[in-house]
Amino acid sequence: MFKKKSEGEIEALPQKEKKPKKEKKPLDAAGRKKRRRIITCSIIGVIILFVVVKNVLGAGSAQTFVATAGAVSGEIEQTINTSGTVTTEKTRSYFSDVDVRIGEVAVSAGDAVKAGDVLIAYDADALAKEKELAQLKAQSAEGSYKNSVQSNNQKLGDLSEANVNLEVLDQQIADTEAYITGLENKIEKKKSDLAYEGTLLQISLLDWQDQPDSEEYMNLQKLVQLNSYEQQNNKEIKGWQDELDVYNKMLSDYKEYRSEMKSQQSSAEAGKMTSGAKEELEAENQTKEIEAADSLENLTAVENGITAEFNGVVTEMNAVEGGTVTAGSQLLKLESTENVMVKISVTKYDLDKIAVGQKAKVTIASKEYDGEVSKINKMAETNNSGAAVVGTEIRINNPDSDVILGVEAKVIISTDHADNAVLIPVTSVNVDMEGEFVYVVENGILTKKRIVTGISSDTMVQVVEGLSEGEQIVTDVTANLVEGMAVAALPAPGSMEE
C-alpha cells in the first residue's frame, strides 16, 4: 500500500518482515497454467493500480511508475514440453517352423495378450502325420548312411584281401616258375648226359666193328641198346617230368587266381570311397540328422500351439484357420506392452539441453507415467516442415494395461534443476549488444545491471551472476525506460516465484 507524502510523491508503507519461504516442488502442467493465470491477473492489477495512482497524483508528477518484483531464492526446474507417439521397444515376429495346416487362430490384430496365451494352434491330425513322416525320414537317412558305410567297408575288405593275396601269389608264382625252371634244367642235363654217353658208346662200337665176334663188341652193342632205352625211359627223367606237370598245373592255378585278385582289386579300388567322398557322406549324414532332429523338435514344440512370449498387443495376424502354412512364412507380429517408449523429435534449440538418463513425465490419455530419456539418435531427420530434428526415445518405466500403442503422448522432460537459486521473472530479462541485463530500482533511480542467466522455466529464470536475492527488478520493460531516470516502484501483487 502507499500513502501520499506530498504532491507528486508517494511513500511506500513499511512492509512486514517476510517469513522464510518453504522450498517448493516443480509444478505440474495444470499448476503451471494456474500460476500463469495468477501472474497475468497480477500484472493487470499492477497496470490498473498504476493508472489509478497516476490519475490521483496528476500529470505533474516527475516520477515514472514501474512494475517490480523482488529477486527470490528457490528451486527451479528446466523442462522440455513436447509430444510423441507411443510405441514399443520389443517386437516379435512369429514365423512358422513347420509345414502344417492351421487348426485355430485364437486372436486378431489389435488384441491384447498375456505371456503364455495360445495365439495359434496347428491341426492335431496333420501335426501327428508330419511327425511320423519326419521319424521315417530320419530312419531312412540313417539306413542309407549305414548301407553306404557297410558297402564301403566291403570294398575296403575286398581291396585289402586282393592286395594281400596278390603279394603272396606273386611270390608263389615266382617261386614255382623258378622250381619249374630247375626241373627243366635237370631233365635237359640228364638227357644231355645220356645222349653224350650214347655217343661215346657209338664211337667205341665203331672202334670194335672189325671184330664183330669179339666179346667187347658184343658188350658195347648191349650198352648202346641200354643207353637208347635209358634215353627214352629213364625213371629219374620220368619222375622229374611228372613233378614238372604238377608244378605247371600249380603255376597255372596261381596265375588264374592272380587274375581274379587283380580284377577284385580293380573293382574295389573303383568302388571304395575317396577321403573326399567319405567326408561328403559324413557331412550329408550329419546334415540329415540335424534336419530330422530339428524337424521333430519343431513339430514337438508347436504341439501346444504358438504362445505369446510376453505381454503385448497383436499388431499383425497373417494366419488363417484351415490354411496350410509353409516353413518360414510369417504368422503374426506381437509388440510388447512391457517395454514401452515414446518417440519424440528434438529441435536444435533443445538438443543441447537433453541427455540420456534424464527423467520425464509421460501422459497417455490423462494418465501419467514415469519415464526417462533412453536413446538420442546420432543422425538428424527432416520433419514435415523441413526442419532438422533428432529422434529421441523416452522409456516408460511403469507401463500398465492402460497403455495403448500408437497413440499420442505428452512428454515433459526434466533437463536441469537448481536449488537455492536466485530467480526472477522471464519477462524482466533484456538483451542488448553487450549481453543480458535487468533494470533494478535503487533509491528511486533506475539502474541497469548486467547478469548471467542459468536455466529457465516457463515463467522464471535463474540468475547465476549479477543479482542478489531481494533486489527489486523491473518486470515490465518498455522503450521509455532509461538508466538513471527517477522511478517509483510498484511491487507486483501476488507471488511471482516458481
C-alpha positions in Angstrom: 0.0 0.0 0.0 1.0 3.6 -0.5 0.4 7.0 1.4 0.6 10.4 -0.1 3.5 12.3 1.4 3.2 15.5 -0.6 2.1 16.4 -4.1 3.9 14.4 -6.6 5.5 12.0 -4.1 4.4 8.6 -2.8 5.9 6.9 0.2 5.7 3.2 0.5 4.5 1.9 3.8 6.8 -0.3 5.7 6.4 -3.9 4.6 6.0 -6.7 7.0 9.1 -8.9 7.6 8.9 -11.8 5.2 8.8 -15.2 6.7 11.3 -17.8 5.3 9.7 -19.5 2.3 9.2 -23.2 2.2 11.0 -25.0 -0.5 8.6 -25.6 -3.4 8.5 -28.5 -5.8 8.1 -28.0 -9.5 4.5 -27.6 -10.5 2.8 -30.0 -13.0 1.3 -28.8 -16.2 -2.1 -27.8 -14.6 -0.3 -25.9 -11.8 1.8 -24.0 -14.3 -1.3 -22.9 -16.2 -2.9 -21.8 -13.0 0.2 -19.9 -12.0 0.4 -18.2 -15.3 -3.3 -17.0 -14.8 -2.3 -15.6 -11.4 0.7 -13.8 -12.9 -1.4 -12.4 -15.7 -4.1 -11.1 -13.2 -1.3 -9.7 -11.0 0.2 -7.8 -13.9 -3.2 -6.4 -14.9 -3.7 -5.4 -11.3 -0.4 -3.5 -11.3 -1.4 -1.7 -14.5 -4.8 -0.7 -13.1 -3.1 0.5 -9.9 -0.6 2.4 -11.9 -3.3 4.2 -13.9 -5.3 5.0 -10.7 -2.3 6.4 -8.9 -1.3 8.4 -11.9 -4.7 9.9 -12.1 -4.8 10.7 -8.4 -1.4 12.4 -8.4 -2.0 14.2 -11.7 0.1 14.7 -14.7 2.6 16.9 -12.9 4.4 14.0 -11.2 8.1 13.8 -12.1 8.4 10.1 -11.5 7.6 7.2 -13.8 5.9 4.2 -12.2 7.4 0.7 -13.0 6.1 -2.7 -12.0 8.7 -4.5 -9.9 9.3 -7.8 -8.2 11.9 -8.9 -5.8 14.5 -11.4 -6.8 13.8 -14.5 -4.7 15.7 -17.6 -3.7 14.2 -21.0 -4.5 14.3 -24.1 -6.7 13.8 -24.1 -10.4 13.3 -26.9 -12.9 14.0 -26.6 -16.6 11.9 -28.8 -18.8 11.2 -29.6 -22.4 7.5 -30.0 -23.2 6.6 -31.9 -26.3 4.6 -34.8 -27.6 5.3 -38.1 -29.4 3.9 -41.5 -30.4 3.7 -44.4 -28.0 5.5 -47.4 -29.4 7.3 -50.5 -28.2 10.9 -51.3 -27.6 10.3 -55.0 -28.2 8.7 -56.6 -31.3 8.5 -60.3 -32.0 7.5 -61.6 -35.4 6.4 -65.2 -35.3 7.3 -67.4 -38.2 6.2 -71.0 -38.9 8.9 -73.6 -38.5 6.7 -76.4 -39.9 4.6 -77.1 -43.0 1.3 -77.9 -41.2 -2.3 -76.9 -41.6 -3.6 -74.2 -39.1 -6.2 -75.5 -36.7 -7.3 -72.4 -34.7 -6.5 -68.7 -34.7 -7.3 -67.5 -31.1 -6.6 -63.8 -31.5 -6.9 -61.0 -34.0 -4.9 -57.9 -34.8 -5.4 -55.3 -32.0 -6.0 -57.9 -29.3 -4.1 -57.6 -26.0 -2.5 -60.8 -24.8 -0.5 -62.0 -21.8 2.7 -64.1 -21.8 1.8 -67.8 -22.2 -1.5 -67.2 -24.0 -2.1 -69.5 -27.0 -2.2 -67.4 -30.2 -2.4 -70.1 -32.9 -2.9 -73.8 -32.8 -1.9 -76.3 -35.5 -4.2 -79.1 -36.7 -3.5 -82.1 -34.4 -4.0 -84.8 -37.0 -1.8 -83.0 -39.6 0.8 -82.5 -36.9 0.8 -86.2 -35.9 1.2 -87.2 -39.6 4.1 -84.8 -40.1 5.8 -86.1 -37.0 5.5 -89.7 -38.3 6.9 -88.7 -41.7 9.8 -86.9 -40.0 10.6 -90.0 -38.0 10.5 -92.2 -41.1 12.8 -89.8 -43.0 15.2 -89.9 -40.1 15.2 -93.7 -40.1 15.6 -93.8 -43.9 18.6 -91.4 -43.7 20.2 -93.5 -41.0 19.7 -96.7 -43.0 21.1 -95.2 -46.2 24.1 -94.0 -44.3 24.8 -97.4 -42.7 24.4 -99.1 -46.1 26.9 -96.8 -47.7 29.3 -97.3 -44.9 28.9 -101.1 -45.0 29.3 -101.1 -48.8 32.5 -99.1 -48.5 33.8 -101.4 -45.7 33.1 -104.4 -48.0 35.1 -102.7 -50.8 37.9 -101.9 -48.5 37.9 -105.6 -47.3 38.0 -106.8 -50.8 40.8 -104.4 -51.6 42.8 -105.5 -48.6 42.3 -109.2 -49.4 43.3 -108.7 -53.1 46.4 -106.7 -52.1 47.5 -109.4 -49.6 46.7 -112.3 -51.9 48.4 -110.6 -54.9 51.5 -110.1 -52.9 51.5 -113.8 -51.8 50.6 -115.0 -55.3 53.3 -113.0 -56.9 55.8 -114.7 -54.6 54.3 -118.2 -55.2 54.3 -117.7 -58.9 57.9 -116.6 -58.8 58.9 -119.5 -56.6 57.0 -122.0 -58.8 58.5 -120.7 -62.0 61.9 -120.9 -60.5 61.3 -124.5 -59.4 59.9 -125.5 -62.8 63.0 -124.0 -64.5 65.2 -126.0 -62.1 63.3 -129.2 -63.0 63.5 -128.5 -66.7 67.3 -127.9 -66.3 67.6 -131.2 -64.5 65.8 -133.0 -67.3 67.7 -131.4 -70.0 71.0 -132.1 -68.2 70.1 -135.8 -67.7 69.0 -136.1 -71.3 72.2 -134.5 -72.4 74.3 -136.8 -70.2 72.6 -139.9 -71.6 73.0 -138.7 -75.1 76.7 -137.9 -74.6 77.2 -141.4 -73.0 75.4 -142.9 -76.1 77.7 -141.0 -78.4 80.8 -142.3 -76.6 79.4 -145.9 -76.8 78.8 -145.5 -80.6 82.3 -144.3 -81.1 83.6 -147.3 -79.1 81.4 -149.6 -81.1 82.9 -148.3 -84.3 86.3 -149.0 -83.0 85.4 -152.7 -82.5 83.3 -153.2 -85.6 86.1 -155.0 -87.3 85.9 -157.7 -84.6 82.2 -158.3 -84.6 82.6 -161.7 -82.9 84.6 -160.3 -80.0 83.2 -160.1 -76.5 84.0 -156.4 -76.3 82.0 -155.7 -79.4 79.1 -157.7 -78.1 79.2 -155.8 -74.7 79.3 -152.5 -76.5 76.2 -153.3 -78.5 74.4 -154.2 -75.3 75.4 -150.9 -73.7 74.3 -148.9 -76.8 70.9 -150.5 -76.6 70.7 -150.0 -72.9 71.6 -146.3 -73.3 69.0 -145.9 -76.0 66.4 -147.3 -73.7 67.5 -145.1 -70.8 67.2 -142.0 -73.0 63.6 -143.0 -73.7 62.6 -144.5 -70.3 64.9 -143.0 -67.7 63.0 -143.2 -64.3 64.6 -140.1 -62.9 63.7 -138.1 -66.0 60.2 -139.5 -65.9 59.8 -138.6 -62.2 61.0 -135.0 -62.9 58.6 -134.7 -65.8 55.7 -135.9 -63.6 56.7 -133.4 -61.0 57.0 -130.7 -63.7 53.4 -131.4 -64.8 52.3 -130.9 -61.2 54.1 -127.6 -60.8 53.0 -126.3 -64.3 49.4 -127.0 -63.2 50.1 -125.3 -59.9 51.6 -122.3 -61.7 48.5 -122.1 -64.0 46.2 -122.1 -60.9 48.3 -119.4 -59.3 48.1 -117.2 -62.4 44.3 -117.7 -62.7 43.8 -116.8 -59.1 46.0 -113.9 -59.5 43.9 -112.7 -62.4 40.8 -112.9 -60.2 42.5 -110.9 -57.4 43.6 -108.3 -59.9 40.0 -108.0 -61.1 38.8 -107.8 -57.4 41.5 -105.2 -56.7 40.4 -103.0 -59.6 36.7 -103.3 -58.7 37.4 -102.5 -55.0 39.6 -99.5 -56.0 36.9 -98.2 -58.2 34.1 -98.8 -55.7 35.7 -97.6 -52.5 35.1 -94.1 -51.2 37.8 -91.5 -51.5 38.6 -89.4 -48.5 36.6 -86.6 -50.0 33.6 -88.8 -50.7 33.7 -90.2 -47.2 33.8 -86.6 -45.7 30.9 -85.7 -48.0 28.9 -88.8 -46.8 29.6 -87.9 -43.2 28.6 -84.3 -43.7 25.5 -85.3 -45.6 24.5 -87.7 -42.9 25.1 -85.2 -40.2 23.0 -82.6 -42.1 20.2 -85.1 -42.5 20.4 -86.0 -38.8 20.3 -82.3 -37.8 17.4 -81.6 -40.2 15.5 -84.6 -39.0 16.1 -83.6 -35.3 15.2 -80.0 -36.0 12.0 -81.1 -37.8 11.0 -83.3 -35.0 11.9 -80.7 -32.4 9.9 -78.0 -34.3 6.9 -80.3 -34.6 7.1 -81.2 -30.9 7.5 -77.6 -29.9 4.2 -76.5 -31.6 2.1 -79.3 -30.3 0.7 -76.9 -27.8 0.4 -74.1 -30.3 2.2 -70.8 -30.7 2.2 -68.9 -27.4 3.0 -65.3 -26.5 6.4 -64.8 -25.0 5.5 -61.5 -23.3 2.5 -59.3 -22.5 1.7 -57.3 -25.6 -0.6 -56.4 -28.5 -1.1 -58.4 -31.7 -0.4 -55.9 -34.4 -0.5 -58.2 -37.4 -2.2 -61.6 -38.0 -1.4 -63.4 -41.2 -2.5 -67.0 -40.3 -5.9 -68.2 -41.4 -7.8 -71.1 -39.8 -7.7 -74.2 -42.1 -4.9 -72.7 -44.2 -1.6 -74.6 -44.7 1.5 -72.6 -43.9 5.0 -73.2 -45.2 8.0 -73.1 -43.0 9.4 -69.6 -42.9 6.2 -67.8 -43.5 5.1 -65.1 -41.0 2.2 -65.9 -38.8 1.8 -62.8 -36.7 3.5 -59.9 -35.1 3.4 -59.1 -31.3 4.5 -55.8 -29.8 5.3 -55.7 -26.1 3.4 -53.5 -23.6 6.0 -54.3 -21.0 8.8 -52.4 -22.8 7.2 -49.2 -24.0 8.6 -45.9 -25.1 7.5 -42.6 -26.7 9.3 -41.5 -29.8 9.7 -37.7 -29.9 11.6 -35.3 -32.2 14.0 -32.7 -30.6 14.8 -29.5 -32.4 18.2 -27.8 -32.5 17.1 -25.4 -29.8 16.6 -28.2 -27.2 19.4 -30.5 -28.4 22.0 -29.1 -26.0 19.6 -29.5 -23.1 18.6 -33.1 -23.5 20.7 -36.1 -22.4 20.3 -39.9 -21.9 19.1 -40.7 -18.4 17.1 -37.5 -17.8 13.7 -38.1 -16.0 10.5 -37.4 -17.8 6.7 -37.4 -17.2 4.6 -39.1 -19.8 0.9 -38.5 -20.1 -1.2 -41.0 -22.1 -5.0 -40.5 -22.1 -4.9 -38.4 -18.9 -2.8 -41.0 -17.1 0.8 -40.1 -16.0 3.7 -42.4 -16.1 7.4 -42.1 -15.1 9.9 -42.2 -17.9 13.5 -41.4 -18.8 15.4 -40.5 -21.9 16.8 -43.8 -23.2 18.2 -43.0 -26.6 19.2 -40.0 -28.7 19.8 -40.7 -32.4 23.1 -39.6 -33.8 21.6 -38.6 -37.1 19.1 -35.8 -37.7 16.0 -36.2 -39.9 13.8 -33.7 -41.7 10.3 -33.2 -40.4 7.2 -32.3 -42.4 8.1 -28.6 -42.1 11.5 -29.2 -43.5 13.3 -28.6 -40.2 16.1 -30.8 -39.0 15.1 -32.8 -35.9 16.7 -35.5 -33.9 14.8 -38.7 -33.0 14.7 -39.4 -29.3 13.2 -42.3 -27.3 11.6 -41.9 -23.8 11.3 -45.2 -22.0 8.2 -45.6 -19.8 9.4 -47.2 -16.5 6.0 -48.2 -15.1 3.7 -49.2 -18.1 0.4 -50.9 -17.4 -2.5 -52.4 -19.2 -3.9 -48.9 -19.9 -1.0 -48.1 -22.3 -2.2 -48.1 -25.9 0.4 -48.4 -28.6 0.3 -45.9 -31.5 -1.5 -43.0 -29.6 0.0 -39.6 -29.0 1.5 -38.9 -25.6 2.5 -35.7 -23.9 6.1 -35.6 -22.6 7.7 -33.3 -20.1 11.5 -33.9 -19.8 13.3 -32.5 -16.7 16.5 -31.3 -18.3 18.0 -29.4 -15.4 17.3 -28.4 -11.8 18.8 -26.0 -9.3 18.1 -25.4 -5.6 18.6 -22.2 -3.7 18.9 -20.3 -6.9 18.3 -16.5 -7.4 15.1 -16.4 -9.5 13.5 -13.6 -11.5 10.6 -13.5 -13.9 11.5 -14.3 -17.5 9.8 -11.0 -18.7 12.4 -9.0 -16.7 15.4 -10.2 -18.7 16.6 -7.9 -21.5 19.3 -8.3 -24.1 21.4 -5.8 -26.0 24.7 -5.9 -27.9 26.7 -6.5 -24.7 24.5 -9.3 -23.4 21.7 -9.8 -20.8 20.7 -7.2 -18.3 17.9 -6.2 -16.0 16.6 -2.8 -14.7 16.9 -2.5 -10.9 15.2 0.2 -8.8 17.8 1.6 -6.3 16.7 4.5 -4.1 14.1 5.6 -6.7 16.6 5.5 -9.5 16.5 3.1 -12.5 19.8 1.2 -12.7 20.9 -1.3 -15.4 22.6 -4.4 -14.1 24.5 -7.0 -16.3 23.6 -10.5 -15.4 24.4 -14.1 -16.4 21.4 -16.4 -16.5 21.3 -20.1 -16.0 18.4 -22.4 -16.5 14.8 -21.3 -17.0 11.3 -22.5 -16.7 8.1 -21.2 -18.4 8.0 -18.1 -16.1 11.2 -17.8 -14.1 14.9 -17.7 -14.9 17.9 -18.4 -12.8 20.5 -15.6 -12.3 23.9 -17.0 -11.9 25.8 -13.7 -11.6 25.0 -10.1 -11.2 22.0 -10.1 -8.9 21.2 -10.9 -5.3 18.1 -12.0 -3.5 15.7 -9.2 -2.6 16.8 -6.7 -5.2 13.8 -5.0 -6.9 13.9 -5.7 -10.7 11.6 -4.2 -13.3 9.2 -6.8 -14.6 7.7 -4.9 -17.5 10.3 -3.1 -19.6 9.2 -0.5 -22.1 11.1 1.6 -24.5 10.6 4.7 -22.3 12.8 3.4 -19.6 16.3 4.9 -19.5 19.0 4.2 -17.0 19.3 6.9 -14.3 15.8 8.1 -14.5 13.7 8.6 -11.4 11.0 5.9 -11.0 8.5 4.8 -8.4 8.4 1.0 -7.9 5.0 -0.6 -7.8 5.6 -4.1 -6.3 3.5 -6.6 -8.2 0.7 -8.1 -6.1 0.8 -11.8 -5.6 3.7 -14.2 -5.9 6.0 -14.2 -8.9 8.0 -17.2 -7.8 8.1 -20.7 -9.1 
